[in-house]
Each structure stands twice: as structure tokens, then as C-alpha cells.
């Protein structure tokens, strides 16, 4: 899933991104607070300075 798609869905209120393939995507300086990335593939994804408060990442 491309970062732009995640950010659009997040802006529309979606928080469930479980099992999403986010490999290599950039979320640098984005607000993703409260999102659920459980079991998502995040290898090489860039979350530098992103707001990940209350996110589930495991």
C-alpha cells in the first residue's frame, strides 16, 4: 500500500492498517497517532519524526 493511500484513508478516519504492506514507504513527519499497524510489513519504511502516539506496531 502506498503512503499516499494510507494518509488518505487516515484522513478519512480509518485507523486499521493491520497486515498492510508498507515496505519502503515514507511517513516522515506525518501524524499517524492511534493507527493500528499490527503485523504490517514495515521493513525500510521511514517513520522519522512521525507522530506514532498510541499506535499499535507489533
GITARA-V368307 format. One record per backbone hydrogen bond with DSSP energy under -0.5 kcal/mol. NH is the residue of the N-H (numbers start at 1). CO is the residue of the C=O. E is the energy in kcal/mol with one decimal. If there is no record, write none. Layout:
nh co e
NH CO E
NH CO E
//
This chain:
nh co e
5 2 -0.6
6 2 -1.9
7 3 -2.9
8 4 -1.9
9 5 -2.5
10 6 -2.8
11 7 -2.3
12 8 -1.5
13 10 -1.8
14 9 -2.5
17 15 -0.9
17 36 -2.6
19 38 -2.2
20 17 -1.7
22 20 -0.9
22 41 -2.5
24 43 -1.6
25 22 -2.1
27 25 -0.5
27 46 -3.7
29 48 -2.4
30 27 -2.0
32 30 -0.8
32 51 -2.3
34 53 -2.3
35 32 -2.0
36 15 -3.5
37 35 -0.7
37 56 -3.1
40 37 -2.3
41 20 -2.6
42 40 -0.9
45 42 -2.2
46 25 -2.7
47 45 -0.7
50 47 -2.1
51 30 -2.5
52 50 -0.9
55 52 -1.9
56 35 -2.0
57 55 -0.6
//
